[in-house]
């Protein structure tokens, strides 16, 4: 009995997508508006879901603005006293490595003009239960939902092949998974 290469790779690819290290998302603060005064960053943050291992990135004019990680008091009062981190490159990528609430402000006075954001970082979901439980109102098909959750996170990566340590080409894996059928077929 002959078995095709794609049918052998499908289980390996699915395993890598679900249990591998393909979990990081880069959340660009303010999306296409970036880190600037007069933007409602609370609204932006409320439309994001942050997980441990994700990045939050700030894009701004480095000669005009900066980013400070502060505590809640610093956030509420727009002060950098006791800041736990500061960045000023204009393209700052900050790893969210703990499940907690993070507070970020602009430290040059623009915090008073709205340049502050607070985000809640959640623990990584279980690959088989949490994504389905968290989104159960969206679909009754838990297997399809888990598959969709992890595929969407893979497609957000700039270079998904870098996250596959097994040497299997991620384009092959994605092609095999998409050509395997719909979510219901998994």
N, C-alpha and C positions, 0 to 999 in steps of 0.2 A: 504494500500500500504506500503510495507516494503522498507526502504531505508538503504543501507549498510553504515557501519561506515566509510569506506574509502570515499564514496561519500559525506558524511557530513564533513569530515576532509579536503577534497581537497580545498574548498574555504578558509577555515581558514588558511591552510598551505600556499596557494598562497598569501593571504593577508600578512601573517607574512614575507614571503620571499621578497615581493615587498615593503611593507611599514614599516617593522620592522627595528630593529637596526642592521641588518646583512649587514654591509657596510665596515667594516675595513679590509684592506689588509696590511700585513707586507711586505714591500719591503726591501729585504736584499741587502745592497750595495755590488755590485760586484758579486752577486749571489754566486756560489761555490768558487770563488777566494777571497772573503772577502775584507777587508780593508787593502790593502798592496800597497807598491810603484810599479810604473811601469804599472798600469792598467788604461785603458781609461774609466774613470768614466763618462765622457760626453756622450760617446756612450751608456753606460749602462743606464744612466738617460733618454736619448732620446728614449729608448725602453720601458719606463715605463709610466704609467698614474697614477698620484697621485691625490687623492681627500682628502678634509677636513675629518679628522677622521682616515685617514690611519696612519700607522707607517712606519718610515724609521729606519732600524736597521743596526748597524755596528758590525761586528764580526772580532776580531783581537787579537793579542798577547798583553795582557794588560801591560806587562812589557816593550813593545817596542813602542806602538802607543797610540793615544788618539783621541778624536773628539771635535772640537770646532764649535759652531754655531757663525758665524761672519756676518758682513754686506758685501756689494759688494766690498768696498775698502779693507777690510781684506782678502777677497777671492782673489781679483786681485793681492794683494801684499804679500800674504801668511803671514799675521800678525794676531795675536790674540788680538791686542789692541782693546778694546771696545767689546769684545766677549759677546754675550748674553746668552751663555750656554756652559758648558764643561762636558765631560763624559770620564771615563777611566776604565770602568769595563771589557772591552773586549767583552761584549754582551750588547750593548746599544740599547734600544728601545726608539725612540723619536716620540712623538705624533705630527703629522702635523695638528695643530688645527686652522690654518688660511689659507685663500685663498691668497697666495702670493708666491714669489720666496724665497726659503731658500738657504743659503750658508753654507757649512760645509767644514772644513779643518782639517788636522792633525797638531797639534800645536808644534811638536818637530822637525820641519825642513823638514819633509818628504812631506810637501805641495809642495815644489819645485821639488819633484820627482813624482808628479802627484796625491798625496793623497789629493784631493779636489773634491767636487761634488756640483753642484747647481741643485736644482729641483724646478719645478713650480707646485704648488698645486692648483687644480681647485676646485670650489664649487661643492658640491654634485649634481649629475644630478637629474632632475625630474624623478621619476620612470616610467612615461608614455611617456615623450617626449625626454629628452636629450640623453639617451643612443641610441635611435633610430636615432635621428638627428646626433649625433656624429659619428655613424657607418653606416649611410644610404648607403654608397657605398658598404658595405659588404652584405647587405640583403635588399630585398624589403618588407620583412615581419616584420613590426615593433613590433607586439605582440610577435613573436618568439624571436626577438632580445632582447627585454626587459627581457623576461623570461631567455634567455641564459646568459645575463649580470649578473643578480642577482644570478642565480644558480652557475656560475663560481666563484663569490665572496664568496658564502657560502662555496664551496669546498676548498677554500684557507685557511679557518680558522682551527686552530688546534683542537678546541673543539666547533663546531657549536652549540651544545646543550646549552652551557652557554649563548648564545645570544637570546634564546627563553624564554621570561619571562612568557609566558602563561601556562607553564607546559606541553605543547605538545612536545613529543619527536621528535627531529629534524630528526632522522633516519626514523621515520614513515612518516614525511612530505616529505622527499626526495624520499622515496620509492613510496609514493602515487603519487607524481608529475611525477616521471620517468615512473611509470606504467600507468599513465593517457594517454600517447601517445606522439606524437611528438610535437614540438613547434607549428606546424601548427594547431594542434587540440585545442590549448588553445584559 
